[in-house]
Amino acid sequence: MRIRQEAKTKVIEICDRYKNEPSPLMLILSDCQKEFGYIPLEVQEVISAETNVPVADIYGVVTFYNFFTLEPKGKYVIDVCTGTACYVKGSQNVSDKFAELLKIKAGQTTDDGLFTLDNVRCLGACGIAPAVSINGKVYPKVQLSQVGKIIEEYRKKEEA
């Protein structure tokens, strides 16, 4: 797949913004993630050409940090906490219920591009375990019976 010229121009503009920084890669990747919603190989190749950082090194950074992604995310990103406190309170079952109802696995996006399901190590909400965050909105003490209602809440937003 080739990158469109407008996108390539935007990546070059982002790279130029940080030309005088001693270590610009994280800043460039962060801006590209914000701009495109993900960092595909084609974008990494343009960054490599502009910064002289090998694509393999860029790929290593993108895949190491969980806030970067190689695939587009859904409009609504469902983060299910699987840290110790949440796990003990049943968060894996909550994640499995989201997966079942959305017909995807953790780390995947629904075909309509509406939802991405991710398991995360910690939301910092141990006192309200099991916790789920959707685009930053935290749902406390999520029970299996609530999962369908939560999904429906976001589907209704799309119909409005």
C-alpha positions as CSV (number, residue, x, y, z in Angstrom):
1,M,0.0,0.0,0.0
2,R,1.3,3.5,-0.9
3,I,0.7,6.5,1.3
4,R,-1.3,9.3,-0.3
5,Q,0.6,12.5,-1.1
6,E,-1.4,14.6,1.3
7,A,-0.5,12.2,4.1
8,K,3.1,12.1,3.1
9,T,3.2,15.9,3.1
10,K,1.7,16.0,6.6
11,V,4.3,13.5,7.9
12,I,7.1,15.6,6.4
13,E,5.6,18.7,8.0
14,I,5.5,16.9,11.4
15,C,9.2,15.8,11.0
16,D,10.2,19.3,10.1
17,R,8.6,20.6,13.2
18,Y,11.1,18.7,15.3
19,K,14.3,19.0,13.2
20,N,16.1,20.8,15.9
21,E,15.2,18.4,18.7
22,P,18.1,16.2,19.9
23,S,15.8,13.1,20.1
24,P,12.7,13.8,18.0
25,L,11.3,10.3,17.3
26,M,8.8,10.1,20.2
27,L,7.5,13.6,19.4
28,I,7.1,12.8,15.7
29,L,5.4,9.4,16.4
30,S,3.1,11.0,19.0
31,D,2.0,13.7,16.5
32,C,1.6,11.1,13.7
33,Q,-0.5,8.9,16.0
34,K,-2.7,12.0,16.8
35,E,-3.0,12.9,13.1
36,F,-3.8,9.5,11.6
37,G,-5.0,7.5,14.6
38,Y,-2.3,4.9,14.0
39,I,1.2,4.6,12.5
40,P,1.2,2.3,9.5
41,L,4.4,1.1,7.9
42,E,4.1,3.6,5.1
43,V,4.2,6.5,7.6
44,Q,7.2,4.9,9.4
45,E,9.0,4.8,6.0
46,V,8.5,8.5,5.5
47,I,9.7,9.2,9.1
48,S,12.7,7.1,8.4
49,A,13.6,9.0,5.2
50,E,13.1,12.3,7.0
51,T,15.1,11.5,10.2
52,N,17.6,8.9,9.0
53,V,16.3,6.5,11.7
54,P,16.1,3.0,10.3
55,V,12.5,1.7,9.9
56,A,13.4,-1.3,12.1
57,D,14.1,1.1,15.0
58,I,10.9,3.1,14.4
59,Y,8.9,-0.2,14.3
60,G,10.5,-1.3,17.5
61,V,9.4,1.9,19.3
62,V,5.9,1.8,17.8
63,T,5.4,-1.8,18.9
64,F,7.0,-1.4,22.3
65,Y,4.8,1.4,23.6
66,N,1.1,0.5,23.9
67,F,-0.1,4.0,23.2
68,F,1.1,3.6,19.6
69,T,-0.7,1.3,17.2
70,L,-0.1,-0.2,13.8
71,E,-3.8,-0.6,13.0
72,P,-6.6,1.9,13.1
73,K,-8.6,1.9,16.3
74,G,-12.4,2.1,16.5
75,K,-14.3,5.3,17.2
76,Y,-14.8,4.0,20.8
77,V,-11.8,2.3,22.4
78,I,-12.9,0.0,25.2
79,D,-10.1,-0.5,27.7
80,V,-10.8,-3.3,30.2
81,C,-8.4,-3.2,33.1
82,T,-6.7,-6.6,33.7
83,G,-4.5,-5.4,36.6
84,T,-4.4,-7.5,39.7
85,A,-7.3,-5.8,41.6
86,C,-9.6,-5.8,38.5
87,Y,-8.6,-9.3,37.5
88,V,-9.4,-10.7,41.0
89,K,-12.8,-9.0,40.7
90,G,-13.6,-10.6,37.4
91,S,-12.3,-8.2,34.7
92,Q,-11.3,-11.1,32.4
93,N,-15.0,-12.2,32.3
94,V,-16.0,-8.6,31.6
95,S,-13.5,-8.5,28.7
96,D,-14.7,-11.9,27.4
97,K,-18.3,-10.6,27.5
98,F,-17.4,-7.5,25.5
99,A,-15.6,-9.8,23.0
100,E,-18.6,-12.1,22.7
101,L,-21.1,-9.3,22.1
102,L,-18.9,-7.4,19.7
103,K,-17.7,-10.6,18.0
104,I,-14.1,-9.6,18.2
105,K,-11.1,-10.5,20.4
106,A,-9.1,-8.2,22.6
107,G,-6.8,-6.1,20.4
108,Q,-9.3,-6.1,17.5
109,T,-11.7,-3.6,16.0
110,T,-15.3,-4.3,14.9
111,D,-15.9,-4.4,11.1
112,D,-17.9,-1.3,11.3
113,G,-15.0,0.6,12.8
114,L,-17.0,1.5,15.8
115,F,-15.3,-0.4,18.7
116,T,-11.8,-1.5,19.6
117,L,-11.4,-3.8,22.6
118,D,-8.2,-3.7,24.5
119,N,-7.1,-5.2,27.8
120,V,-4.8,-2.9,29.7
121,R,-2.6,-3.5,32.7
122,C,-3.9,-0.8,34.9
123,L,-6.4,2.1,34.8
124,G,-5.4,3.4,38.2
125,A,-8.9,2.6,39.5
126,C,-8.3,-0.3,41.8
127,G,-10.9,0.9,44.3
128,I,-13.6,0.6,41.7
129,A,-12.6,-2.8,40.3
130,P,-13.4,-4.1,37.8
131,A,-13.0,-0.9,35.8
132,V,-13.6,-0.2,32.1
133,S,-12.7,3.0,30.3
134,I,-14.2,4.0,27.0
135,N,-12.4,6.9,25.4
136,G,-11.5,8.1,28.9
137,K,-14.9,7.7,30.5
138,V,-14.5,5.3,33.4
139,Y,-17.2,2.7,34.3
140,P,-16.8,1.4,37.9
141,K,-17.5,-2.0,39.2
142,V,-18.6,-3.3,35.9
143,Q,-20.8,-6.4,36.1
144,L,-21.4,-8.9,33.2
145,S,-25.1,-7.8,33.1
146,Q,-24.0,-4.2,32.3
147,V,-21.8,-5.0,29.3
148,G,-24.6,-5.1,26.7
149,K,-26.1,-1.9,28.1
150,I,-22.8,-0.1,27.8
151,I,-22.3,-1.2,24.2
152,E,-25.9,-0.1,23.4
153,E,-25.3,3.3,24.9
154,Y,-22.6,3.9,22.3
155,R,-24.6,2.4,19.5
156,K,-27.4,4.8,20.3
157,K,-25.0,7.8,20.1
158,E,-24.3,6.8,16.5
159,E,-28.0,6.7,15.6
160,A,-28.6,10.2,17.1
